[in-house]
Amino acid sequence: MMFDVDVGQHPAQFPIESIDNLELFCAEEELNKPRFELIDITPLSVSTATDSLTEQLHYTDLFDHETQEAVSPWGHSIATTSSSGSPSHLYSNRVLDILNEEHDKVAETNEVDHLTRNFVLTQASNILGILRFELRLLKFFDEACVPLFSYEVNDGIHNAWKYKVPPLFLESDLVRRSMFSFAAMGLSATMDLNLLQLGDNYEYGEDQARLLQAESTLQQNSHPNKFPRWIQDIGSNIEVYDFDTDCKLNMFLLTTKYFLDALSKSQEKIGQATSQKYGFEDPFIAKELTVSSILIFSFLGIQPNRLIKLINFETNGKCKSNSKDNFECELEPNNDPQVEPRDNPEDEPEPDMIKVSIGVRETIISCSSTVLQTDLCGLLFFRASFEVGCPSLKECRYPVIRDLVMHLYEFDEVSEFGTLDEHNESRNVDEFDSETALELEALKGAITSLMLGMYGTLYHKFPIPLFRFLMVIKDDFQSLLYNKHPYALRILFVYSCLNSFARFQMYNDHNMWRDYILWYKEEVQKQGWRWYDMDECLYYLVVEKYYLMIQYADFPQIDPIKICAEEDNQMAVDI
């Protein structure tokens, strides 16, 4: 069941992120007989389910420049490909049996889980030490937000959030803050919060006539989003919030500040865990950091208040992952006249969604080996029972990916080498100078990651693998983005449009993806870059038509040019 947010005539939906740390792939072929390897990006074992395999499986390099790898929708290498580009043999039956058996155990719940959940949801707010409005947020999170984590297609993820997180809510202030902020963001788009607030401040049946009078007054008020003064003065014990989006005391801006405080606490806790020898092996710390990190990514992805940009060029450098501080940036000299110099050069650059995404991934990776041995392991992996059917980049026929590949060699620096199409193979990167060759490899890697995200959306029938694109892009592509490489920015533009199609936002008119889309078109016109036919169609569908893709199994086959052509034909027929 999807959670619809009705914004005028254009419904929107917002999903939530889940992450997978089980990185299995088929390694190099020997006499057409595959050898299976387990990749673990932490020094600890991935889970108890895989401990028995360590004698047969060994570690290998995540990035192989010699062979072409198929990567899972979550950014992990899962199969090498032969010279023909087709995937090699898949997981061994034993590996799949163990992983699937462990996944089935994760999906199970017991009476204690149900009792704990019911206790949290049915207690009075004063017993839990929270406000009535916060109790409403908690119930809303349980009823409306939890199904978004799994899109009701993954029992392990669903049950982890439904039954395993509530006990953590009672123990962790960090988790409470994150859950409240996320639920408030969703609740604001679905219900009349002024009336909810009045209801939260009275017991049912108490002064009912007064509440009805308040409702009538609110409806007649010229500023329906603001409480009349007499309602605010009903009682000193009443919690009053302002929901006017133009007001600095807006309740959800305050909630956002509350959330950012949770983010700060999360970074502080990460620093503490890093400074300790076995900090991330503490189950409680690992679990609360994992839950809060997923909510941080999701909250920032859907928030409409421009708290954070998709990319902030003020850094003018590339960011590095850092498990202690979540991220750090190496600043290069600022030669962009449009970027004002900082008063204090030592000030940290303003974070953007790209850096936060990489930081979230690093945090979850640091905690994953511990969390996978707890009752929250369902958050971290999907059922590994599918064959690797994703095409190679060369053979891919997804319309969006095909267009990106076809025009890859057409940006200014290498336009003289022509395009890559079905009848014209690309030149070897050795024919370009070393700098251009590295750029091409970085761009191809980013397009490959985007393709794999679309394939994961097809297979799992939910868009979470697509959203994780920002978590898996490599440093070389990030460097191109921050240096405003035209084609790198185009790839980010296409990704933003796909996110809008997949409804990774709360409001269609107010979200970071749309902001970047609008900025990119202006930048193309200002810089004189090429504006491709597909770009025009993507822009039209997102900005003008609020196009949404409902059938995720068909997502890779989305063809913006074809959709626009069909719409033009329909308009001609109507005329």
Rosetta blueprint (number, residue, H / E / L):
1 M L
2 M L
3 F L
4 D E
5 V E
6 D E
7 V E
8 G L
9 Q L
10 H E
11 P E
12 A E
13 Q E
14 F L
15 P L
16 I L
17 E L
18 S L
19 I L
20 D L
21 N L
22 L L
23 E E
24 L E
25 F E
26 C E
27 A E
28 E E
29 E E
30 E E
31 L L
32 N L
33 K E
34 P E
35 R E
36 F E
37 E E
38 L E
39 I E
40 D L
41 I L
42 T L
43 P L
44 L L
45 S L
46 V L
47 S L
48 T H
49 A H
50 T H
51 D H
52 S L
53 L L
54 T L
55 E L
56 Q L
57 L L
58 H L
59 Y L
60 T L
61 D L
62 L L
63 F L
64 D L
65 H L
66 E L
67 T L
68 Q L
69 E E
70 A E
71 V E
72 S L
73 P L
74 W L
75 G L
76 H L
77 S E
78 I E
79 A E
80 T E
81 T E
82 S L
83 S L
84 S L
85 G L
86 S L
87 P E
88 S L
89 H L
90 L L
91 Y L
92 S L
93 N H
94 R H
95 V H
96 L H
97 D H
98 I H
99 L H
100 N H
101 E H
102 E H
103 H H
104 D H
105 K H
106 V H
107 A H
108 E L
109 T L
110 N L
111 E H
112 V H
113 D H
114 H H
115 L H
116 T H
117 R H
118 N H
119 F H
120 V H
121 L H
122 T H
123 Q L
124 A L
125 S H
126 N H
127 I H
128 L H
129 G L
130 I L
131 L L
132 R H
133 F H
134 E H
135 L H
136 R H
137 L H
138 L H
139 K H
140 F H
141 F H
142 D H
143 E H
144 A H
145 C H
146 V H
147 P H
148 L H
149 F H
150 S H
151 Y L
152 E L
153 V L
154 N L
155 D H
156 G H
157 I H
158 H H
159 N H
160 A H
161 W H
162 K H
163 Y H
164 K H
165 V H
166 P H
167 P H
168 L H
169 F H
170 L H
171 E H
172 S L
173 D H
174 L H
175 V H
176 R H
177 R H
178 S H
179 M H
180 F H
181 S H
182 F H
183 A H
184 A H
185 M H
186 G H
187 L H
188 S L
189 A L
190 T L
191 M L
192 D L
193 L H
194 N H
195 L H
196 L H
197 Q H
198 L H
199 G H
200 D H
201 N L
202 Y L
203 E L
204 Y L
205 G L
206 E L
207 D L
208 Q H
209 A H
210 R H
211 L H
212 L H
213 Q H
214 A H
215 E H
216 S H
217 T H
218 L H
219 Q H
220 Q H
221 N L
222 S L
223 H L
224 P L
225 N L
226 K L
227 F L
228 P L
229 R H
230 W H
231 I H
232 Q H
233 D L
234 I L
235 G L
236 S L
237 N L
238 I L
239 E L
240 V L
241 Y L
242 D E
243 F L
244 D L
245 T L
246 D L
247 C L
248 K L
249 L L
250 N E
251 M H
252 F H
253 L H
254 L H
255 T H
256 T H
257 K H
258 Y H
259 F H
260 L H
261 D H
262 A H
263 L H
264 S H
265 K H
266 S H
267 Q H
268 E H
269 K H
270 I H
271 G H
272 Q H
273 A H
274 T H
275 S H
276 Q L
277 K L
278 Y L
279 G H
280 F H
281 E H
282 D L
283 P H
284 F H
285 I H
286 A H
287 K H
288 E H
289 L H
290 T H
291 V H
292 S H
293 S H
294 I H
295 L H
296 I H
297 F H
298 S H
299 F H
300 L H
301 G H
302 I H
303 Q L
304 P L
305 N L
306 R L
307 L L
308 I L
309 K L
310 L L
311 I L
312 N L
313 F H
314 E H
315 T H
316 N L
317 G E
318 K E
319 C E
320 K E
321 S E
322 N E
323 S L
324 K L
325 D L
326 N E
327 F E
328 E E
329 C E
330 E E
331 L E
332 E L
333 P L
334 N L
335 N L
336 D L
337 P L
338 Q L
339 V L
340 E L
341 P L
342 R L
343 D L
344 N L
345 P L
346 E L
347 D L
348 E L
349 P L
350 E L
351 P L
352 D L
353 M H
354 I H
355 K H
356 V H
357 S H
358 I H
359 G H
360 V H
361 R H
362 E H
363 T H
364 I H
365 I H
366 S H
367 C H
368 S H
369 S H
370 T H
371 V H
372 L L
373 Q L
374 T L
375 D L
376 L L
377 C H
378 G H
379 L H
380 L L
381 F L
382 F L
383 R L
384 A L
385 S L
386 F L
387 E L
388 V L
389 G L
390 C L
391 P L
392 S L
393 L L
394 K L
395 E L
396 C L
397 R L
398 Y L
399 P H
400 V H
401 I H
402 R H
403 D H
404 L H
405 V H
406 M H
407 H L
408 L H
409 Y H
410 E H
411 F L
412 D H
413 E H
414 V H
415 S H
416 E H
417 F H
418 G L
419 T L
420 L L
421 D E
422 E L
423 H L
424 N E
425 E L
426 S L
427 R L
428 N L
429 V H
430 D H
431 E H
432 F L
433 D L
434 S H
435 E H
436 T H
437 A H
438 L H
439 E H
440 L H
441 E H
442 A H
443 L H
444 K H
445 G H
446 A H
447 I H
448 T H
449 S H
450 L H
451 M H
452 L H
453 G H
454 M H
455 Y H
456 G H
457 T H
458 L H
459 Y H
460 H H
461 K L
462 F L
463 P L
464 I H
465 P H
466 L H
467 F H
468 R L
469 F H
470 L H
471 M H
472 V H
473 I L
474 K L
475 D H
476 D H
477 F H
478 Q H
479 S H
480 L H
481 L H
482 Y H
483 N L
484 K L
485 H L
486 P H
487 Y H
488 A H
489 L H
490 R H
491 I H
492 L H
493 F H
494 V H
495 Y H
496 S H
497 C H
498 L H
499 N H
500 S H
501 F H
502 A L
503 R L
504 F L
505 Q L
506 M L
507 Y L
508 N L
509 D L
510 H L
511 N L
512 M H
513 W H
514 R H
515 D H
516 Y H
517 I H
518 L H
519 W H
520 Y H
521 K H
522 E H
523 E H
524 V H
525 Q H
526 K H
527 Q H
528 G L
529 W L
530 R L
531 W L
532 Y L
533 D H
534 M H
535 D H
536 E H
537 C H
538 L H
539 Y H
540 Y H
541 L H
542 V H
543 V H
544 E H
545 K L
546 Y L
547 Y L
548 L L
549 M L
550 I L
551 Q L
552 Y H
553 A H
554 D H
555 F H
556 P H
557 Q H
558 I L
559 D L
560 P H
561 I H
562 K H
563 I H
564 C H
565 A H
566 E H
567 E H
568 D H
569 N H
570 Q H
571 M H
572 A H
573 V H
574 D H
575 I L
